């Protein structure tokens, strides 16, 4: 079963509803995540900060905020009348450098922010995102593209 994007995600904002640094970064990160999905590869928080040209130290935590903004935005897109179906939880492909899930993803998958999901739970969630064939349509709906 795939995770749902949630409108009520704590501290999540629509990535287009403002110009905070993390909202701007979210607009840059979503196409990076889609490209990784199309390659069927995960990405680490550190890799994301590097791709944005930010120093890893101190900024990897900000990537959690970026992921929350993406989740909120995709949840809002799903609710639009002209959108059909559910959009997988794209941020499931963002892992820590050691290959483990973030506390937010642990909580979403296990109900406990300190308990890592089983390999099967994580793979099921990754497969939901890897197999979704509408990522280009998601980007187009948000007026984004892979650079």
ABEGO torsion letter per residue (X at the ends): XBBBBBAABBGBBBAAAEABAAAAAAAAAAAAAAAAAAAGBBBBAAAAAAAAGBBABGAAAAAAAAAAAAAAAAAAAAABAABBEBBBBAAAABBBAAGBBBAAAAAAAAGBAABBBBAAAAAAAAAAAAABAAAAAAAAAAGBBBX
